[in-house]
Amino acid sequence: MRIVEEYIDSAIDLIEVKLANYIGDYAIRVFFNDGSNRLVDFKPFLEASLHPSIYKYLDETLFTQFKIIDGNLNWNDYDMIFPVGDLYKGKI
């Protein structure tokens, strides 16, 4: 019997959000730990949502109170959060 082990480069880092700046009109410039950044427009998602816990973030004051926690963009203690991979693609 032959056992084959695939080598995976452990030097590849997990993508994390490092910084996020509110631009205006529900758009946030998101900076990642690999040096890249994306402008993410959250407005279409918020306007299309029928769920009150999401729709409430159309209140711009509430929307701008996001924090970066453990490499994620987070609103109100995980009340609203998006997969980092989606943010990295610039689409939600």
C-alpha positions as CSV (number, residue, x, y, z in Angstrom):
1,M,0.0,0.0,0.0
2,R,1.2,3.5,-0.8
3,I,0.1,6.5,1.2
4,V,0.2,9.8,-0.7
5,E,0.0,13.0,1.2
6,E,-0.8,16.2,-0.6
7,Y,1.3,19.2,0.5
8,I,-0.6,22.4,1.2
9,D,1.4,25.6,1.5
10,S,0.7,26.8,5.0
11,A,2.1,30.2,4.2
12,I,-1.2,31.1,2.5
13,D,-2.9,33.4,4.9
14,L,-6.6,33.5,5.7
15,I,-8.2,36.6,4.1
16,E,-9.3,39.1,6.8
17,V,-10.7,42.6,6.9
18,K,-8.1,44.9,8.3
19,L,-9.7,48.3,7.8
20,A,-13.0,49.7,6.6
21,N,-14.0,53.2,5.7
22,Y,-17.5,54.4,5.1
23,I,-17.6,56.3,1.8
24,G,-21.3,57.3,1.8
25,D,-24.6,56.1,0.4
26,Y,-24.1,52.7,2.1
27,A,-20.8,52.0,0.4
28,I,-17.7,50.9,2.4
29,R,-14.1,50.7,1.2
30,V,-12.9,47.4,2.7
31,F,-9.1,46.8,3.1
32,F,-7.8,43.2,3.5
33,N,-4.7,41.7,5.1
34,D,-3.2,40.8,1.6
35,G,-3.0,44.5,0.7
36,S,-6.1,44.6,-1.6
37,N,-9.2,46.6,-1.1
38,R,-12.7,46.6,-2.5
39,L,-15.5,49.2,-2.6
40,V,-18.7,47.3,-1.5
41,D,-22.1,48.8,-2.2
42,F,-24.5,47.5,0.5
43,K,-27.5,49.6,-0.5
44,P,-29.1,47.1,-3.0
45,F,-28.9,44.3,-0.4
46,L,-30.4,46.5,2.3
47,E,-33.2,47.8,0.1
48,A,-34.1,44.3,-1.1
49,S,-34.3,42.8,2.4
50,L,-37.7,42.2,3.9
51,H,-36.3,41.2,7.3
52,P,-36.6,43.9,9.9
53,S,-33.2,43.1,11.5
54,I,-31.5,43.8,8.2
55,Y,-33.8,46.5,6.8
56,K,-33.2,48.6,9.9
57,Y,-29.7,49.3,8.7
58,L,-31.1,51.7,6.1
59,D,-30.9,54.0,9.0
60,E,-27.5,55.5,8.0
61,T,-26.5,56.3,11.5
62,L,-27.0,52.7,12.5
63,F,-25.3,51.4,9.3
64,T,-22.1,53.4,10.0
65,Q,-21.6,51.8,13.4
66,F,-19.8,48.8,12.1
67,K,-16.7,47.3,13.7
68,I,-14.0,45.0,12.6
69,I,-14.0,41.9,14.9
70,D,-11.7,39.0,14.4
71,G,-11.2,40.0,10.7
72,N,-14.9,40.4,9.9
73,L,-17.0,43.4,9.2
74,N,-19.6,43.3,12.0
75,W,-22.7,45.3,13.0
76,N,-24.0,45.3,16.5
77,D,-22.4,42.1,17.9
78,Y,-23.1,39.9,14.9
79,D,-26.6,41.3,14.2
80,M,-25.4,41.7,10.6
81,I,-22.3,40.1,9.1
82,F,-21.2,39.0,5.7
83,P,-18.8,36.3,4.5
84,V,-15.3,37.8,4.1
85,G,-15.0,36.0,0.7
86,D,-18.0,37.9,-0.6
87,L,-16.6,41.2,0.6
88,Y,-13.3,40.2,-1.0
89,K,-15.1,39.8,-4.3
90,G,-16.8,43.1,-3.8
91,K,-20.3,41.7,-4.0
92,I,-22.9,40.7,-1.4
